[in-house]
């Protein structure tokens, strides 16, 4: 009988240990899943250099001439620079949108974006610069 009692005790300990391991594994999977779910919809994060380049482009856009050839050259040069140096394509897309707005407005091809459009673009662009601790200052398109 002594042997039976020891075997039952050992089985109970193994069962308790197995349940403990299962709970730990389930908790780890839950934490990992929650982290993945949160990160899934988070915006990409640009580097400080990407955010600085974005601000440089925004600042240059404030002083565009009305000359269509000069604006076209600025757009080409800026696009080439952005594509060559900016690693975060999602931030680049927002800045390309601002470039287009500024160029169209400077040449008279289109009106400046509305305050709401500008605010939405600014918020989205800044969401990519959060970890770089940079805030893009995006003024309205110059008149």
N, C-alpha and C positions, 0 to 999 in steps of 0.2 A: 503494500500500500504506500509506503514511503516513496517509491519510485513514481507512482501515479500522481501524487501530490506535487512533486517537483516538476514533472512534465506539464501539468496544468498551469503551474505558476510560470514556467518558461513560455508557454503558449500565450498566456495573458500578457506577459511583458512584450512579446513579439507583436501581438495584436495592437497594444497601446503604442508601441514604437512605429508600427506601420501606419496607424491612423495619424500620428503626429507628423510623419514624413508626408503623407497625403495632404494634410492641412497646409503644411509649409509650401508644398509644390503648388497647390491651388491658390494660395495667397500670392506667390510669386507670379503666377500666370495672370492673376487679376490685376496686380500692380503694373505688370508689363503691358497688358492689354489697355489699361486706363491711360498709360503714358502714350502708347501708340495712337489711341483714339484722339487724345489731345493734340499731338503733334501732326496728325493727319491733315487737319485743316489750318494749321498755322502757316503764315506766310514765310517764304524763304527769307533767309537773313543775309543781307549784303555785307561786304567788308566795309571798313571805314574808308578805304580807298575808293570803292564803288560809290559810296555816298558823297564823298568829296567831289568826285568827277560829276556826279549828278548835279550837285550844287553849282559847280562851275558852268555846266551847260545851261542851267536855269538862269544864272546871272548873265551869261552872254546873250541869251535870248531877249533880254530887256533892252538891248541896244542895237537891234537889227535895223538896217536901212530899208527904205522902200524899194530900192533897186532889186528887181527880180533876179538878175544874174548874181548879185552879191549874196542874196538870201539863198539861192540854189547852191552856191559854192559853200556857204556856211553849213547848210544842211548836209551836203556830201561829206565835208570835212568832219563835222560833228558825228555823223552816223559812223564813219570809218573809225573815229577815235573811240566811240562808245562800244562798237563791236569788238575792236581790238583789245580794249583795256577793261571793260566792265564785265565781271564774271557772272553777276546775278542778272540773268536774262529777264526776270520778272520786274525788277527795278528798271532795267533798260527799256522795257516796253512802256512803262509809265512815263519815263523821260522822253522817249520817242514821241509819245502822244503830245507832250508839252511842246517839243520841238515843232511838231506839225502845226499845232495851234498858233504858235508864235510866228512861224514862217507864213502861214496862210493869212494871218492878220496883218503882218508887215507888208505883204504884197497886195492886200486888198481882196484876196481870193475868198476869204470867209471872215465872219465876225469872231470876236474873242469868245471863249467859252463862257457859259453862265457861271455865276458864283458857286452854284451847287456842283456843276461839273468840275470846276477847279478844286473845290473843297474835297470832293470824292477822290480825285486823282491825287491830291496832296496827302490825304489820309492813307490811301493805299501805298503810295511811295514811301511815306514815313514808316509804315508798318514793316517795311523791308529793312529799315535802318535802326530798329530798336536795339538789337544786340551791339551794334557799332556805337551806340549812344550818340547818334547824330540826329539832328532834327533839320530836315530840309525846309528852307524858307522859300515858299513859292508865291511870289507876288502875282497879282492879276497881269494878264498880257498887256504890255505897254501900248498906249494909244498913239 
